Amino acid sequence: MDALFEIKGMTCSACSSRLEKVINNMDGVKHASVNLATESLAVNFDKESTSVTEIIKTVEMSGFEATEKIEGTEVALPISGMSCSACSSRLERVLNMTDGIVKAGVSLPGESAIIKFNSAIISLRQIRLIIKDLGFEAGEIQSAQDAQKNFETRRKQNEAKLALMKKKLIYALTFTVPLLIITMGHMVGMPLPNFISPHHSPLGFALIQLFLTMPVLWFGKDFYIHGFPNLMRGTPNMDSLIAVGTSAAVVYSLWNFIEIALGVDPQARAMDLYFESAATIITLILLGKFQEGRAKSRTSEAIEKLMDLTPAKAILLENGEQISTPIEEIGPGDNILIRPGDRVSADGTVYEGHSEIDESMLTGESMPVSKSEGDAVAGGTVNTGGGALKVRVKNVGENTVLSRIIKLVQDAQGSKAPISSLADTVSFYFVPSVMTIAVLSGLSWYFFSAEPFSFALRIFISVMVIACPCAMGLATPTAIMVGTGRGAQLGVLVKSGEALETAGKINTMIFDKTGTLTYGQPELVDTFVASGQNGEELLALAASAEKQSEHPLARAVLRAAEKTGISLPETTSFNAVAGLGIATKTGGHSMLLGNQEYLNRNFVGGLDEKKARDAASSFESAGQSPLYIAKNGKLAGIMAIADKIKKEAPATIKKLHALGVKTVMLTGDNEKVARTIAKSAGINEVVAQVMPDRKAEVVNREKAQGRKVAMIGDGINDAPALASADLGIAMGTGIDVAIESGDIVLMKGDLSGVLTALALSRATVRNIKQNLFWAFAFNVLGIPVAAGALYIFGGPTLSPMFAAAAMSLSSVTVVTNALRLKFFTIEN
């Protein structure tokens, strides 16, 4: 078996050589190769002798960190036939134990499986056969676009399914209610006609029960169709519990019915029938399933609302005409018209017109955003202004921002949180354990007590029926589905259940400065001009030199030059030194632009002059970054560039401190400027003059102290730090957001989104814990009571009918509790 690992902590070839030697000496390892450049370890090993876990442990004992690189083909398959968490747990376990499958995750509420597999070892056809052999059916693979196109179809199918469940429930109630009246009525003095009275006509009493029970069993036939085959396969599920429990009641009652017909003590046998228990159990389970299905259908409302945003048609501008065109026929490069009140049909750029766009469903920002020529717009947003916009299409279909957001939310809703592992493990063993407890309880009461067989049978049925693995299986995924959906509505995209859970545990938050704590739009605010130099010429030279640079300070200088309208001299050579500055040949002069250290390294004269030092100190004290400019080896001037701190930053940092979260700011600025900005924001720890590649070191330093670390940055030059952190949070500005970066994406460039993410995480995890409590409580308390634990001490037993009601109630309680997250808000 081959495995690939990402290795952290290697600093030189001695590290890689030592690690390679250690791994090659492991039992079962056939060949191991360490690549220092790519920081990776490739291992070919015998899985009978060692494992991925053992390899990772050996790497860690050698002083490094290892993470398995999961590579392969990933598909999402709809799965039908799952009835409870025992089904999803069993399917997931079997798939993950199959050779060639790298990772499989099965979602019960989502009725889907996300499977990553090595196509060189196993094919999708073989995976389908495995799923089928387990009693389930795998649907067709769907791309993000196909999934969105078919969402309406699936919604209609769910509505049809609910309608059928409702119809079955009504029919079952039609027969069960009179059955209960007949069987229970005479116990409270309700008169019955003699031909169905147990005292006058025991056979008539038994016949009417049998007549009313059989249709109910028919309406609940799915429990038997799925339950018994799964039992025969040795993989029982909730349907198996219902099927066996109700069948035992029916078979026992049929035997008594035959004895009544044969005249064997008919009156006593008439009082020992359990037809009404079987019928009532089926009806109550149908009721619970209907309520559960109706509640589950509401967990995906957030996605439904997002999918409803895309209009069916667009107004195509072609040869001076306005043509109403299906959205599927619009492509990149087409020109479309967005009238006031219209939804934007696709992602694109405004090339004519001015208006206001409501982006609230994408970013959570309630205020409309002004759009004019050159601005980007996203499909699904609304033109709420009074002007029309002409837009050149850039992205359509699954490449649009909206489609990518929907895909992210869908993936997150199908993912699992670490907290779910306990429930998954319990669910896998739960049904066989319950069946064992039911059999042992029934036999114990029959053989070791004076109670009759009918009492033991009632105990057996009650234990079988009250046990419900569904509630445990639904506890985590329903909360994640609703929580991630609500996050999307608030402009916080959470990419996985693991990220959602981790966010609530964060106790160190590391901020990048530019674009995160500040607006990321630095402006030239002041200039010191050295003696003998001309200010206008200095700006022209600096702007021309910086024209090829992508640094934010360079853009600030260019914007300042553009405002004055001065002409720029020609730059004939350009060389950038990361984190320090640039060297150019501009207008016939040798130019150096950068920080003080860069000019010192190049022995620039004039840096020690008092006026220059005072100017630089004044700029730094005001939180302005000094950009030193040298011409022909001598200091020509210093430009002060400032990036305003975001207005919400101080309040956000203050609330984070109140939550016990330590805050750190990273920046390439010098110490004095950094501390001034950090003080304004309320951050008390600063790491200044840090290169982009060293940001990950700061993250790892905090992690080494045992802290849970979140890194928040713009998702581009902060990528290494985002990846190293326990939680990477990418700041965005809605349409321009780097959606693929980070574990959580804040769709608007508002720092308060961090508080929303943390609060949503804590609310969701709290909700999951509540769900798990109720799921376990129903079973931990219910099963002993059903087994007759209270009866031993003179207490009551649990009727199978009440057991069925409790079982149904457990699932409904869990799903209903999860739905409360739809109303999650955070106080400002």
GIKABEL-V123478 format. One record per residue. N is the residue number from 1. OMEGA is omega in whole degrees, 0 to 359 (999 if undefined). Layout:
n->[N	N]
omega->[OMEGA	OMEGA]
This chain:
n->[1	2	3	4	5	6	7	8	9	10	11	12	13	14	15	16	17	18	19	20	21	22	23	24	25	26	27	28	29	30	31	32	33	34	35	36	37	38	39	40	41	42	43	44	45	46	47	48	49	50	51	52	53	54	55	56	57	58	59	60	61	62	63	64	65	66	67	68	69	70	71	72	73	74	75	76	77	78	79	80	81	82	83	84	85	86	87	88	89	90	91	92	93	94	95	96	97	98	99	100	101	102	103	104	105	106	107	108	109	110	111	112	113	114	115	116	117	118	119	120	121	122	123	124	125	126	127	128	129	130	131	132	133	134	135	136	137	138	139	140	141	142	143	144	145	146	147	148	149	150	151	152	153	154	155	156	157	158	159	160	161	162	163	164	165	166	167	168	169	170	171	172	173	174	175	176	177	178	179	180	181	182	183	184	185	186	187	188	189	190	191	192	193	194	195	196	197	198	199	200	201	202	203	204	205	206	207	208	209	210	211	212	213	214	215	216	217	218	219	220	221	222	223	224	225	226	227	228	229	230	231	232	233	234	235	236	237	238	239	240	241	242	243	244	245	246	247	248	249	250	251	252	253	254	255	256	257	258	259	260	261	262	263	264	265	266	267	268	269	270	271	272	273	274	275	276	277	278	279	280	281	282	283	284	285	286	287	288	289	290	291	292	293	294	295	296	297	298	299	300	301	302	303	304	305	306	307	308	309	310	311	312	313	314	315	316	317	318	319	320	321	322	323	324	325	326	327	328	329	330	331	332	333	334	335	336	337	338	339	340	341	342	343	344	345	346	347	348	349	350	351	352	353	354	355	356	357	358	359	360	361	362	363	364	365	366	367	368	369	370	371	372	373	374	375	376	377	378	379	380	381	382	383	384	385	386	387	388	389	390	391	392	393	394	395	396	397	398	399	400	401	402	403	404	405	406	407	408	409	410	411	412	413	414	415	416	417	418	419	420	421	422	423	424	425	426	427	428	429	430	431	432	433	434	435	436	437	438	439	440	441	442	443	444	445	446	447	448	449	450	451	452	453	454	455	456	457	458	459	460	461	462	463	464	465	466	467	468	469	470	471	472	473	474	475	476	477	478	479	480	481	482	483	484	485	486	487	488	489	490	491	492	493	494	495	496	497	498	499	500	501	502	503	504	505	506	507	508	509	510	511	512	513	514	515	516	517	518	519	520	521	522	523	524	525	526	527	528	529	530	531	532	533	534	535	536	537	538	539	540	541	542	543	544	545	546	547	548	549	550	551	552	553	554	555	556	557	558	559	560	561	562	563	564	565	566	567	568	569	570	571	572	573	574	575	576	577	578	579	580	581	582	583	584	585	586	587	588	589	590	591	592	593	594	595	596	597	598	599	600	601	602	603	604	605	606	607	608	609	610	611	612	613	614	615	616	617	618	619	620	621	622	623	624	625	626	627	628	629	630	631	632	633	634	635	636	637	638	639	640	641	642	643	644	645	646	647	648	649	650	651	652	653	654	655	656	657	658	659	660	661	662	663	664	665	666	667	668	669	670	671	672	673	674	675	676	677	678	679	680	681	682	683	684	685	686	687	688	689	690	691	692	693	694	695	696	697	698	699	700	701	702	703	704	705	706	707	708	709	710	711	712	713	714	715	716	717	718	719	720	721	722	723	724	725	726	727	728	729	730	731	732	733	734	735	736	737	738	739	740	741	742	743	744	745	746	747	748	749	750	751	752	753	754	755	756	757	758	759	760	761	762	763	764	765	766	767	768	769	770	771	772	773	774	775	776	777	778	779	780	781	782	783	784	785	786	787	788	789	790	791	792	793	794	795	796	797	798	799	800	801	802	803	804	805	806	807	808	809	810	811	812	813	814	815	816	817	818	819	820	821	822	823	824	825	826	827	828]
omega->[179	176	180	183	172	184	176	176	178	182	182	182	177	178	184	180	180	181	180	181	181	182	179	180	179	175	177	179	180	179	177	181	180	178	182	183	181	181	183	178	177	184	170	186	177	185	176	184	179	184	177	181	180	179	179	179	180	177	182	177	178	176	181	176	180	175	180	175	181	180	179	180	179	179	174	182	171	182	177	177	178	181	181	183	175	178	184	180	181	180	181	181	181	180	182	178	183	178	178	177	183	181	178	176	183	180	178	180	179	181	184	176	173	188	174	185	178	185	177	182	183	180	178	179	179	177	178	180	177	180	180	180	179	176	180	182	178	179	182	175	178	173	180	182	179	181	180	179	184	181	179	178	180	180	178	178	178	178	178	179	178	179	178	178	179	179	178	180	180	179	180	178	181	180	185	181	177	178	179	179	182	185	183	186	184	179	180	175	178	183	176	175	184	185	174	179	180	182	182	182	180	180	177	178	179	181	182	177	179	180	182	183	186	178	180	177	178	180	178	186	180	178	182	181	181	187	183	177	178	177	180	179	184	180	183	177	182	178	179	178	180	183	181	182	181	178	178	179	182	181	178	180	178	177	177	178	179	180	176	180	180	177	179	179	189	183	178	180	180	179	182	179	182	177	184	177	180	182	182	178	180	182	180	177	177	178	180	180	179	180	178	180	179	179	180	181	181	181	182	181	181	178	179	181	178	181	180	183	184	179	181	184	176	176	182	177	184	179	178	180	175	186	176	188	175	186	180	183	178	180	178	180	178	176	181	180	177	181	176	180	181	169	177	189	183	176	178	181	179	176	175	176	179	178	177	181	176	181	189	182	178	188	185	181	185	183	177	182	180	180	176	186	179	181	179	175	183	177	179	178	189	175	183	180	182	183	176	180	172	190	173	187	177	182	177	175	185	179	181	178	182	181	180	176	179	180	179	180	178	179	180	181	179	182	181	174	179	182	183	186	180	180	179	180	180	182	183	183	191	186	177	179	180	179	177	179	181	181	180	179	180	180	180	179	182	186	187	176	179	183	180	179	181	178	179	178	180	177	180	182	182	180	180	189	186	182	182	176	182	184	179	181	182	188	183	186	180	179	179	179	182	182	180	177	179	178	179	179	181	178	178	181	178	190	181	176	180	179	181	179	183	184	181	183	185	174	170	179	180	183	164	183	188	178	179	174	178	183	179	179	183	180	176	185	181	180	170	181	181	182	179	180	180	185	182	179	180	179	180	179	182	182	180	180	184	187	182	182	178	183	179	179	179	180	178	179	180	180	179	179	181	180	181	179	181	178	184	177	183	174	186	175	184	177	182	175	187	176	183	182	182	175	183	170	187	178	180	181	172	185	171	179	179	180	185	181	181	180	177	180	182	173	178	179	176	181	183	179	186	182	180	180	180	180	180	180	179	179	183	179	179	180	180	182	179	176	182	181	178	178	179	174	181	181	180	180	178	178	179	182	184	176	185	176	182	186	182	186	182	181	180	180	180	180	177	178	179	179	180	181	176	181	180	177	176	177	175	179	177	188	186	178	182	182	178	180	180	179	178	181	182	179	184	176	184	171	186	179	181	178	180	183	179	180	179	179	179	178	182	177	179	179	181	178	177	182	174	192	171	175	180	182	185	174	182	180	177	185	180	181	178	181	183	184	174	179	177	180	182	176	178	175	178	187	184	187	174	189	184	184	174	176	176	179	176	190	174	185	183	183	181	176	177	179	178	181	180	181	179	179	183	179	181	179	176	179	179	180	176	180	180	178	181	180	180	182	179	184	181	179	186	184	177	179	179	180	176	181	180	183	179	183	176	179	182	169	181	178	177	181	176	177	179	179	180	180	180	183	183	180	181	180	182	182	180	178	179	182	178	180	177	184	181	173	176	181	179	999]
